[in-house]
Amino acid sequence: MKYFSFLLVILFCSSCSKSLEEKCFIQENENYFNGSEIEEPFDMEEIIKNKPDYLEITKLKKYRSFKIDSIESSNIRYDLQKSERYLKDQDSIYSDFNDKFFNQFEYSFKQISGNSKYALGRNGLGYWLLEIKNKKASAYFLGLSFSHYYFNKIQGSPIIQDGFLQLEGSLVKIVKVSGLPGYDDYSVLDDGKLFKIKLEDLIKDSDQDGFNDIFENSFGLDPDKKDTDDDGIDDFHDHNPLFKSEKNKFTELYEDLISQHLGIVKENLDKMAYFILPYETDCDYFKNIDPDAKVLIMPTEKSEQPYYVQVTDIFNGGYSKFKKDDKNPNLFYIHESGGGGIIDYSVEFKNGVWILKNIGGIVS
């Protein structure tokens, strides 16, 4: 969950009316960032009102309660021996999915149906139905926010039945733990639900670009157009599918900042089609990057974000605007949030390259 969110000041106009200077550089009396905003969680009526049309929700007569399911899963998580045994079992049970998806997801509910293998996957963006069919791996985004939908860790029936994906669980809200940003919990709103999605709706990919329509609608891509930003690269292979990339020293700086944290992942990105980093920014330099890893770049104003992004806490870090040095025109300062704190950098453009220096920060 997010630890800090950057506040890029919104006056009485939208970000598009601001100058590049205002969108990318700290102005006088403007803060780098604010603490995380505590937002009022949706109630059940709001969740039902805004549920996707493709989702069916029915009440189960017999069901595993949220309380029992969450307590048992917590017992595994916080017991070292049980947790280690669980992880070993997962590695064994889902070895075929790991071979295809290269540890991009947490896996559950493996099922074999005909010549297809299925599992539910979860990554930082949300839930996916994973399929291995004739040695080909595909992932279909569910578009169901983990802020609203809880799926039981133990399911009473196979998750694929009669042309549907079906999952037992509850409608929930996220409860913020006071004084512990990022350590959130769930509170049940309505127990004993069966969530169903037709497989034909789930796998639908109108533009045949590799992302299902639900994914594209959830993150602002065009489901009827293979190349949303018209840069000549289809959305599935484009590392920045919402914006055309440009090359200048500031886009290169943002690319360097993102790349430095990829570690061993960087060597395997060609195998990790669903490793996607979401960011919020109004800065055109950031929007126009061509990074090593895939990114989805959203506006900072929530009302301008797709509904799924508005209600789902997908951002786990980001970058502030630049602050100019008073004396050196090639020296700037920038803050990075994530991982439980803030890192402060001085960045200097020298001899055609950026020199990054960690000059401090805050650990929360």
Secondary structure, 3 states (H helix, E strand, C coil): CCCEECCCCCCCCCHHHCCHHHHHECCCCCCCCEECCCCCCCCHHHHHHCCCCCEEEEECCCCCCHHHHHHHHHHHHHCHHHHHHHHHHHHHHCHHHHHHHCCCCEEEEEEEECCEEEEEEEECCEEEEEEEECCEEEEEECCCCCCCEEECCCCCCCCEECCEEEEEEEEEEEECCCCCCCCCEEEEEEEEEEEEEEHHHHCCCCCCCCCCHHHHHHCCCCCCCCCCCCCCCCCCCCCCCCCCCCCCHHHHHHHHHHHCCCHHHHHHHHHCCCCEEEEECCCHHHHCCCCCCEEEEECCCHHHCCHHHHHCCCCCCEECCEEECCCCCCEEEEEEEECCEEEEEEEEEECCEEEEEEEEEEEC
